């Protein structure tokens, strides 16, 4: 399961790669604006984590349905 901590690790890795990019620019590499990319990647990671969470909830639905059906039948018999 992905957690908010995984976002922190992802962002740390991104910051490290950004530093490497800045070092490369100091050595004469082409100029790159990575600020938008970082924000988009951060939002993408949050979205991916939410999707993973929703998939887990979807996996639980058959059990929830079965439980509700049993409860319905019990209540129907007592009416």
N, C-alpha and C positions, 0 to 999 in steps of 0.2 A: 504494500500500500504506500502511495506517495503521501508525504506530509509537507507541511510548511517548511520544515527543515531542509527538504530536498531543494526548495527554491533558493534557500540561502547558499547551499553548496553550488548550485547552478550559477548563481550570481557571483560567487567568489571565483569560480572558474572563468566567468565572462570578464570580470575585472582584471584577472591575471592576463587574459588574452588581449584585453584593451591596453594594458601596460606594455605588452610586447609590441603591439601595433604602434604605440607612441614612441617606443625605442627605435622601431624601424623607420618611422617618419623622421626622427632626429638624424638618422644615418642617410637620409636622402630618398626615402621611399615616397611614392605618390601620397598626397593628402587624402585621407578618408574621414568622412563624418560618420562616426559609429553611434552617436547618441540616439538616433531614431531606431537603429537596429537593436540596441540594447533594450529599449523600452518595449519594442514589439516582441522580442524574445522573452522578456519577463512576462508580458501578458499572455503569450503563447504557453509558457510553462504553467501559469496559474490555470489557464483553460484546460490544459492536459490533465492537471491534477483533479480538477472538478469533474472532468469526463470519467476519469478512473474511479472516483468516488461514486458517481452515478451508476457505472457498470456494476460495482459491488452491490448497490441497492437493487439493481435489476435482478441480480442473481438470487437475492433473498425473496423476491416476489412470489415464486411458486410456493414456497413454504408458508408465506403469509396467507396466500389464497387458500391453501389446504386448511389452515387453521380456522379461517373465517367460514369455510364450508362446514367444517365439523361443528363449530359454534352455532351456525344457522340451523343445522339439523337437530341439534340438542334442543335449541329454543323452540323449534317447530314441533317437536314431540311433546313438549310440556304445555303447549297451547291448547 
